[in-house]
Amino acid sequence: LAKTTQPISMDSYEGQEVNITCSHNNIATNDYITWYQQFPSQGPRFIIQGYKTKVTNEVASLFIPADRKSSTLSLPRVSLSDTAVYYCLNQAGTALIFGKGTTLSVSS
Amino acid sequence: KAGVTQTPRYLIKTRGQQVTLSCSPISGHRSVSWYQQTPGQGLQFLFEYFSETQRNKGNFPGRFSGRQFSNSRSEMNVSTLELGDSALYLCASSLLGGSNTGELFFGEGSRLTVL
């Protein structure tokens, strides 16, 4: 049973910033919040991970409030190649529990 | 460095047969985990191996099994194939695995079709 809840789909245009919010139901103290991206017929690819506050890397930012009940993945200036499924997870090891994910569609 | 390599990429089997899939992790990674992805059930964890020992197992029947070799390469086997076993089987490697929350590196998967 997935422990996270996220929108099924989102639409955006090239150049816009996209924010995908996830609810982390019953997140445990030891869980990290992790986001993966998956293109059709490929394995998921790690995007970013955090425990609390804000984390930024070269492709995205992750915002986690103090209560850790939600997280927001921010993708700056998306392009057509960012069209994919995005998964948020409560991660406490390598036995990942994936939900349905959010299908992001970017148009020109 | 080379990523996670899975073979074969595509295969077709008939009901009742068995299949063996192979996964070569990133050099130096000792943990290999397997996932099944179907349109209906999404991505589901099968099992994880570390240093040739199964460390974690998902909720799949005993027809699904695996093993890991001393060089960390892993194989998974599905016996007595059923139509519902048609799926993309993904392998992921990580440095430590287990309760470690680090990044998993996924391969491109093996697409199994059962007729």
Interface residues (C-beta under 8 A of the other chain):
Chain A: N30 D31 Y32 T34 S41 Q42 G43 P44 R45 F46 Q49 Y87 Q91 A92 G93 T94 A95 L96 I97 F98 G99 K100 G101
Chain B: V4 S31 S33 Y35 G42 L43 Q44 F45 E48 N56 G58 L88 L90 C91 A92 S94 G97 G98 S99 N100 T101 E103 L104 F105 F106 G107 E108 G109 R111
